[in-house]
Amino acid sequence: MQRPEAWPRPHPGEGASAGQAGGAAPPTRATELRFQEPSLYTIKAVFILDNDGRRLLAKEQMVFEKNVFNKTSRAESEIAFLGGMTIVYKSSIDLLLYVVGSSSENELMLMSVLACLFDSLSHILRKNVEKRWLLENMDGAFLVLDEIVDGGVILESDPQQVIQKVNFRTDDPGLTEQSVAQVLQSAKEQIKWSLLK
């Protein structure tokens, strides 16, 4: 069964002649830009910086991170706009956590990813979301991030589900120390190569 097409429709000013002639006018460039197709690739970057703006955990380029840090480190809000991107962020003791999406992305969706990241890290760090504890538990932080976002696609925004999946991955009797190390090394390599693009 074929679905009736909503486009192309004649625009005001193009006259009824286009519609009366039996053929509809092709969409203009402005129409194509106004109505973007929804995409699963909503997250452009996720990163954690310390109070000095140094990277601790990231999936983004360093120049962009520095610009974001300069704009947000002294701000009181939880959202910023920079270079056509929407940035939501949260500070915790000596860390700044960021989630970045496009300028047209829903801020509430980005905030739910940020809240999931913070709550999941809070659980695995035993409520000590600070630089020292994050550095000591970086393997767990990478697993948390991998469970929440993969290649820009939001996989999970419920911290309880993330914690359950991370615990399952680390508690699985089939996973040895060697295979967990391989998974973490693979994640680190993927992040490194995405940064070099």
WOBEL-V51301 format. One record per backbone hydrogen bond with DSSP energy under -0.5 kcal/mol. NH is the residue of the N-H (numbers start at 0). CO is the residue of the C=O. E is the energy in kcal/mol with one decimal. If there is no record, write none. Layout:
BEGIN
{{NH;CO;E} {NH;CO;E}}
END
This chain:
BEGIN
{{13;10;-2.3} {17;13;-0.5} {17;14;-0.6} {18;14;-0.5} {19;15;-3.3} {20;16;-2.0} {21;18;-0.9} {22;17;-0.6} {31;27;-1.9} {32;28;-1.9} {33;29;-1.8} {34;30;-1.6} {35;33;-0.8} {41;39;-2.0} {41;151;-1.2} {42;151;-2.5} {43;41;-0.6} {43;99;-3.2} {44;99;-1.4} {46;97;-1.5} {47;56;-3.5} {48;95;-2.3} {49;53;-2.2} {50;93;-0.9} {52;49;-2.0} {55;47;-2.8} {56;47;-1.6} {58;45;-0.9} {64;60;-1.9} {65;61;-2.4} {66;62;-2.1} {67;63;-2.6} {68;64;-2.8} {69;65;-2.6} {70;66;-1.8} {71;67;-2.2} {72;68;-2.7} {74;71;-0.9} {79;86;-2.7} {81;84;-2.0} {84;81;-1.2} {85;100;-2.7} {86;79;-3.2} {86;84;-0.5} {87;98;-2.7} {88;77;-2.0} {89;96;-2.1} {91;94;-2.6} {93;91;-0.9} {94;91;-1.9} {95;48;-2.5} {96;89;-3.3} {97;46;-2.6} {98;87;-2.4} {99;44;-2.9} {100;85;-2.8} {101;41;-0.5} {102;83;-1.5} {104;101;-1.7} {109;105;-1.8} {110;106;-2.6} {111;107;-1.9} {112;108;-1.6} {113;109;-2.2} {114;110;-2.9} {115;111;-2.0} {116;112;-2.5} {117;113;-2.7} {118;114;-2.9} {119;115;-2.5} {120;116;-2.5} {121;117;-2.7} {122;118;-1.8} {123;119;-2.4} {124;120;-2.4} {125;122;-1.3} {126;121;-4.3} {127;124;-1.2} {128;126;-0.7} {129;127;-2.0} {133;129;-2.4} {134;130;-2.8} {135;131;-1.6} {136;132;-1.1} {137;134;-0.8} {140;136;-1.8} {141;137;-2.4} {142;138;-1.9} {143;139;-2.4} {144;140;-2.5} {145;141;-2.4} {146;142;-1.7} {147;143;-1.4} {148;144;-2.5} {149;152;-2.3} {152;149;-1.7} {153;39;-0.7} {154;147;-3.1} {154;152;-0.6} {155;147;-1.4} {158;156;-0.6} {160;157;-0.6} {161;157;-2.0} {162;158;-2.7} {163;159;-2.2} {164;160;-2.5} {165;161;-2.8} {166;162;-2.8} {167;163;-2.2} {168;164;-2.4} {169;165;-1.9} {170;166;-2.3} {171;167;-1.4} {174;171;-1.9} {175;173;-0.7} {179;175;-2.2} {180;176;-2.1} {181;177;-2.0} {182;178;-2.3} {183;179;-2.5} {184;180;-2.5} {185;181;-2.5} {186;182;-2.3} {187;183;-2.4} {188;184;-2.4} {189;185;-2.3} {190;186;-2.2} {191;187;-2.5} {192;188;-2.6} {193;189;-2.1} {194;190;-1.8} {195;191;-1.3} {196;192;-0.6}}
END
